[in-house]
Amino acid sequence: MRHANLFVLVVVFLVSISACAKPINVSCTDSVNSLQKLREKSFPVNCPVNCTNGAVWGTNNLFTTDSAICVAAIHEGVVTAEGGMVKVKLLPGQASYGAGSKNGVATRSWDSYGSSFSVSK
């Protein structure tokens, strides 16, 4: 019984550490692909100021993993041009990605792509 309790404590500790992962400082053009984070389920990033230019494919919080994370976050209203913390969640690839224009950021459409991401606060 003691070993089972110790195991549970270790698992809870490791989960709490991963939930509080330190944000990665990224550039305005960094993508999930450029950060080599395709094997992660989610991770936090810290976006710099003035990330209004960068290639983004997708809309409605579903983007290809070669899209600029911080520009996608501004598009979705998760952060403003002032920057800030963004949680990136990896998702399966989609058959197609729509285009849109929100919050001063225009995104492009794309056909099938192997992996996706969404952004949140």
Secondary structure by P-SEA (a helix, b strand, c coil): caaaaaaaaaaaaaaaaaaaccccccccccccccccccccccbbbbbbccccccccccccccccccccaaaaaaaaccccccccbbbbbbbccccbbbbbbcccbbbbbbccccccccccc
